[in-house]
Amino acid sequence: MRILLACVGRLKAGAERDLVARYLERARASGRALGFGDVQMLEIAESSARRAEDRMAEEGAALLAACPPGTFLVALDPRGRNLPSEELSARMARERDDGRPAICLVIGGADGLSDAVRSKASLLLAFGAATFPHQLVRVMLAEQIYRAMTILSGHPYHRA
């Protein structure tokens, strides 16, 4: 099972990009033994449409196109569920065991996610009520992917 982190916008070189790369590389290395294949980040171009609704629609279509058929789609959305890391990792394992080809975790653009993405998502996930910069959300999500691998492998990285 592949894990894809699909995000609107390009993360510039710097500390955030380095952290995302580090967590995804660690997840990739840990995940192989657990039946998770490649872990990769896909960056979707920001729409240049004038209206926010049009930007969200264009970006949403690109995000959905980036996810393979049969994907377990997780959309980061402030209206989503706050899940403990253990529950997210258990859900990832369940989807792997059910034979899903991929888990696609998506982060929308500055205007948010389109209704099309939200309606197709199997899980709407939130990191609390606070608003975070997109760069940090990407780091946090990459870390949660790595944390899920450590939980599933029984590694001591994850402590309550």
C-alpha positions as CSV (number, residue, x, y, z in Angstrom):
1,M,0.0,0.0,0.0
2,R,1.3,3.4,-1.0
3,I,1.0,6.5,1.2
4,L,0.6,9.8,-0.7
5,L,0.7,13.2,0.9
6,A,-1.0,15.5,-1.7
7,C,-0.7,19.2,-1.0
8,V,-1.7,22.4,-2.8
9,G,1.3,24.7,-3.2
10,R,5.0,24.2,-3.3
11,L,7.0,24.1,-0.1
12,K,10.1,26.3,-0.5
13,A,13.5,25.1,0.5
14,G,14.1,25.5,4.2
15,A,13.5,24.0,7.6
16,E,9.9,22.9,6.9
17,R,10.8,21.1,3.7
18,D,13.7,19.4,5.4
19,L,11.4,18.2,8.2
20,V,8.8,16.9,5.9
21,A,11.5,15.0,3.9
22,R,13.0,13.6,7.1
23,Y,9.7,12.3,8.4
24,L,8.6,10.8,5.1
25,E,11.9,9.1,4.7
26,R,11.7,7.6,8.2
27,A,8.1,6.6,7.5
28,R,9.2,5.0,4.2
29,A,12.0,3.0,6.0
30,S,9.7,1.9,8.8
31,G,6.7,1.2,6.7
32,R,8.3,-1.3,4.3
33,A,8.4,-4.0,7.0
34,L,4.8,-3.3,7.8
35,G,3.4,-3.7,4.3
36,F,3.4,-0.1,3.4
37,G,5.1,0.7,0.1
38,D,6.4,4.0,-1.1
39,V,5.6,7.2,1.0
40,Q,5.7,10.3,-1.2
41,M,4.7,13.9,-1.3
42,L,2.9,15.3,-4.3
43,E,2.7,19.1,-4.7
44,I,-0.3,20.4,-6.7
45,A,0.0,23.8,-8.4
46,E,-2.1,26.6,-6.9
47,S,-4.9,27.7,-9.1
48,S,-4.7,31.2,-10.5
49,A,-8.5,31.6,-10.8
50,R,-9.9,34.9,-9.6
51,R,-12.7,33.6,-7.4
52,A,-12.1,31.5,-4.3
53,E,-14.7,29.0,-5.4
54,D,-13.1,28.5,-8.7
55,R,-9.6,28.1,-7.1
56,M,-11.0,25.5,-4.7
57,A,-12.7,23.6,-7.5
58,E,-9.6,23.5,-9.7
59,E,-7.3,22.6,-6.9
60,G,-9.8,20.0,-5.6
61,A,-10.0,18.4,-9.1
62,A,-6.2,18.2,-9.2
63,L,-6.0,16.7,-5.7
64,L,-8.6,14.0,-6.6
65,A,-6.8,13.2,-9.9
66,A,-3.5,12.7,-7.9
67,C,-5.1,9.9,-5.8
68,P,-5.3,6.5,-7.5
69,P,-8.6,4.7,-7.8
70,G,-9.7,2.8,-4.7
71,T,-7.7,5.1,-2.5
72,F,-8.6,5.7,1.2
73,L,-8.9,9.5,1.0
74,V,-8.1,11.5,4.2
75,A,-8.8,15.2,3.9
76,L,-7.4,17.7,6.3
77,D,-10.3,19.9,7.3
78,P,-10.9,22.1,10.3
79,R,-14.4,20.6,10.5
80,G,-13.0,17.1,10.7
81,R,-12.4,14.7,13.5
82,N,-9.6,15.1,16.0
83,L,-8.1,11.6,16.2
84,P,-5.5,10.3,18.6
85,S,-2.4,9.0,16.8
86,E,-3.2,5.4,17.8
87,E,-6.6,5.6,16.1
88,L,-5.2,7.1,12.9
89,S,-2.5,4.4,12.8
90,A,-5.1,1.6,13.4
91,R,-7.2,3.0,10.6
92,M,-4.2,3.0,8.3
93,A,-3.5,-0.6,9.2
94,R,-7.1,-1.6,8.7
95,E,-7.2,0.0,5.2
96,R,-3.9,-1.8,4.3
97,D,-5.3,-5.1,5.6
98,D,-8.4,-4.6,3.5
99,G,-6.3,-4.4,0.4
100,R,-6.6,-0.7,-0.5
101,P,-3.9,0.3,-3.0
102,A,-3.1,3.6,-1.3
103,I,-3.9,6.1,1.4
104,C,-4.0,9.7,0.1
105,L,-3.8,12.4,2.7
106,V,-4.7,15.8,1.2
107,I,-4.1,19.4,2.3
108,G,-6.0,22.1,0.4
109,G,-4.8,25.5,-0.6
110,A,-5.2,28.8,1.1
111,D,-9.0,28.9,0.4
112,G,-9.5,25.4,1.8
113,L,-10.9,22.2,0.2
114,S,-13.7,22.0,-2.4
115,D,-16.9,20.3,-1.5
116,A,-16.0,17.6,-4.1
117,V,-12.9,16.6,-2.1
118,R,-14.7,16.7,1.2
119,S,-17.6,14.6,-0.1
120,K,-15.2,11.9,-1.5
121,A,-13.1,11.8,1.6
122,S,-13.4,8.6,3.7
123,L,-12.1,10.6,6.7
124,L,-12.1,14.3,7.4
125,L,-9.2,14.9,9.8
126,A,-8.5,18.0,11.9
127,F,-5.5,19.1,14.0
128,G,-7.7,21.0,16.4
129,A,-9.6,24.3,16.2
130,A,-6.5,26.5,15.8
131,T,-5.4,27.7,12.4
132,F,-1.9,26.7,11.4
133,P,0.3,27.8,8.5
134,H,0.2,25.3,5.6
135,Q,3.9,24.6,5.9
136,L,3.5,23.5,9.5
137,V,0.4,21.4,8.8
138,R,2.5,19.6,6.2
139,V,5.2,18.9,8.8
140,M,2.6,17.8,11.3
141,L,0.9,15.4,8.9
142,A,4.3,14.0,7.8
143,E,5.2,13.4,11.4
144,Q,1.8,11.7,12.1
145,I,2.5,9.3,9.1
146,Y,5.9,8.5,10.7
147,R,4.3,8.2,14.1
148,A,1.7,5.7,12.7
149,M,4.5,3.5,11.4
150,T,6.2,3.6,14.8
151,I,3.0,2.7,16.6
152,L,2.3,-0.2,14.3
153,S,5.8,-1.5,14.7
154,G,5.9,-1.2,18.5
155,H,8.8,1.3,18.3
156,P,9.3,3.4,21.5
157,Y,9.2,6.7,19.5
158,H,5.6,6.9,20.4
159,R,4.9,7.5,24.0
160,A,1.7,8.7,25.7
